[in-house]
Amino acid sequence: MKVLNFGSLNIDYVYDVDHFVQPGETISSNNLEIFNGGKGFNQSIALSRAGITVFHAGMIGDDGEELLLALKDEGVDVTNVRACEAKTGHAVIQ
């Protein structure tokens, strides 16, 4: 079986905070960790690990090279991933 996964490729910024930030509030975080993510990214890796041949299609920005490397390391074909001059999508996680 072969799968073409057209999905999101994001950079996840995970902040360790004492509580969820409330509207109008500014707080400091205890720590920041950065991970590869996006639903499409996660699905492609899961499919590849299950033995499926996966082709990923999507967009990254000029800061998304680590996403490509991670997909390639997992055996995902990334020839249909395109780069643009904007920044890669990201998620802020508390």
C-alpha positions as CSV (number, residue, x, y, z in Angstrom):
1,M,0.0,0.0,0.0
2,K,1.1,3.5,-0.8
3,V,-0.2,6.7,0.9
4,L,0.0,10.3,-0.2
5,N,-0.4,12.4,2.9
6,F,-1.1,16.1,2.2
7,G,-0.8,17.5,5.7
8,S,0.5,20.1,8.0
9,L,4.2,20.5,9.0
10,N,4.6,22.6,12.1
11,I,7.1,23.6,14.7
12,D,5.7,23.1,18.2
13,Y,6.8,25.5,20.9
14,V,6.0,23.9,24.3
15,Y,6.1,26.3,27.3
16,D,6.2,25.0,30.9
17,V,4.0,27.4,32.8
18,D,2.5,27.4,36.3
19,H,-1.0,27.9,34.9
20,F,-2.7,28.6,31.6
21,V,-2.3,32.2,30.6
22,Q,-5.5,34.2,31.1
23,P,-6.8,36.9,28.7
24,G,-4.7,40.1,29.2
25,E,-2.1,38.3,31.3
26,T,1.6,38.0,30.7
27,I,3.6,35.4,32.5
28,S,7.1,33.9,32.3
29,S,7.6,30.3,31.4
30,N,9.8,27.9,33.4
31,N,11.1,26.2,30.3
32,L,10.7,26.1,26.5
33,E,11.1,23.0,24.4
34,I,10.8,22.9,20.6
35,F,9.5,19.8,18.7
36,N,8.6,18.8,15.2
37,G,4.9,18.5,14.8
38,G,1.7,19.0,12.9
39,K,-1.0,16.5,12.3
40,G,0.2,15.6,8.9
41,F,3.8,15.2,10.1
42,N,2.7,12.9,12.9
43,Q,0.5,10.8,10.6
44,S,3.2,10.4,8.0
45,I,5.7,9.1,10.6
46,A,3.1,6.8,12.2
47,L,2.2,5.3,8.8
48,S,5.9,4.8,7.9
49,R,6.6,3.1,11.2
50,A,3.6,0.8,10.4
51,G,5.4,-0.3,7.2
52,I,3.4,1.8,4.8
53,T,5.1,3.6,1.9
54,V,4.4,7.3,2.6
55,F,4.7,10.3,0.3
56,H,4.2,13.6,2.2
57,A,3.0,16.7,0.4
58,G,3.0,20.1,2.1
59,M,4.7,23.4,2.7
60,I,7.5,24.5,5.0
61,G,9.1,27.9,5.5
62,D,12.8,28.8,5.4
63,D,13.1,27.5,9.0
64,G,11.6,24.0,8.4
65,E,14.6,22.0,7.3
66,E,14.5,19.9,10.6
67,L,11.0,18.7,9.7
68,L,12.3,17.4,6.3
69,L,15.3,15.7,7.9
70,A,13.0,14.0,10.5
71,L,10.6,12.7,7.9
72,K,13.5,11.4,5.7
73,D,15.0,9.7,8.8
74,E,11.7,7.9,9.2
75,G,11.6,6.7,5.6
76,V,9.0,9.2,4.3
77,D,9.4,10.5,0.8
78,V,9.4,14.3,0.9
79,T,9.8,15.1,-2.8
80,N,6.4,16.8,-2.7
81,V,7.2,19.1,0.2
82,R,7.8,22.7,-1.0
83,A,9.6,25.5,0.8
84,C,8.6,29.1,0.7
85,E,10.2,32.3,2.0
86,A,7.8,32.6,4.9
87,K,8.2,31.0,8.3
88,T,7.0,27.4,8.9
89,G,3.6,27.1,10.7
90,H,3.9,26.7,14.5
91,A,1.8,25.9,17.5
92,V,2.1,27.4,21.0
93,I,1.4,24.8,23.6
94,Q,1.2,25.5,27.4
